Amino acid sequence: MSERMNSTKGVTLLELVIAIFVLSIGTVAALRSVDHAQRNIGGAAARIFAAQAALNRAEEIKLLGMTRARALPVNIDYGPYSWSINVDEEETRAGFVEATVTTRSPGQPGGQAVVIAKSGEGG
């Protein structure tokens, strides 16, 4: 019975310090991974808004035709950003217009879409 009472039960102070050290290294590594991931995807929302604004204008050009689409505003608010929209036109041999829609917002990535539309009114 005396052997049983002399055996140590529980955790020594040194074991506890080592366990805390190992856990803290794991926690720091996890936090660095999260920080790195946030930096990589930080501009994703702006890129998605830019691409969507360009695609929206491309659809408007297809629906309205190039003649009526020229009257659309060149500055729009979409999401939390104000976008400037530029449309470059090039006549195709088939009589259509290839419109390259570029969207930009200060300090944000831009977006681009290309659409083939009727040179007159859409429909």
Steps between C-alpha positions, in 0.01 A plus 500: 500500500790740571626456141169621371507817709854589391420478127438839343163581362425800284722729295826657603568867448754426226250287306243776528745763368595279205135433416417872506803574280396240240141627496614861461718409200198330339278800571749746352532285187122486460461877544773567242318272252174685553673837456666382178169370363324829579767695313469276196122525476474857624443647151272221382180690578610803298602277206161329507316834507716629212437191288128509575472870411675429167274202431190707582602767252576234237148360544352850471690547174366169367144589598498863387738485206805721468313814392277517807769365735720803431252707703553290815686671788878463512511508883296262713482397864509125540556346840707725725697637202455767233598359161611682189395310187682530169376331184736457203322418176631324193293424190513137386497384137154355554357842587485450875685690769753339733476700822768464767360618833757604763404596856728684742473643849775698676728274699314183397561233236305539179288272290452437132242333276472469122169482318390482136192714442292643219634830379152654501227448756479168681215264519 
